[in-house]
Amino acid sequence: MAFCNLAVSAHINGKEQPNKLYVHGSVLVYTMATEVRVSEAVPQGFNPQILILNVTVKHVDGPMKGTCRPFEFVKEVNGRQYDQVTINIEGGQSSTVVVSYMG
């Protein structure tokens, strides 16, 4: 399993009250029925300005055809609470993106 190209983005919408962090991405999977879940890592890392998310994939048997499965994570935040988001994919892959602030 691998990240699809142009896959991960994160931004905080400062115009919403309360402010919200939005993380969007895609994971390359091999069946249309495969499920992708996103959750906060427990425990978080030592830097409170980096949000760590775990992406888990529930594999489902079926015809093998590579497809990108999108995922989304939304969290209420206090202004510029996070500078970066690290996404961990089961199997050891990870990707870190800078959080943009809109507002």
Secondary structure, DSSP 8 states (H G I E B T S, - for coil): -EE-TT--EEEEETTSSS-EEEEEEEEEESSTT-EEEEEE-SS--S-TTEEEEEEEEE---S----EEEEEEEEEE--SS--SEEEEEETTTEEEEEE-EEE-
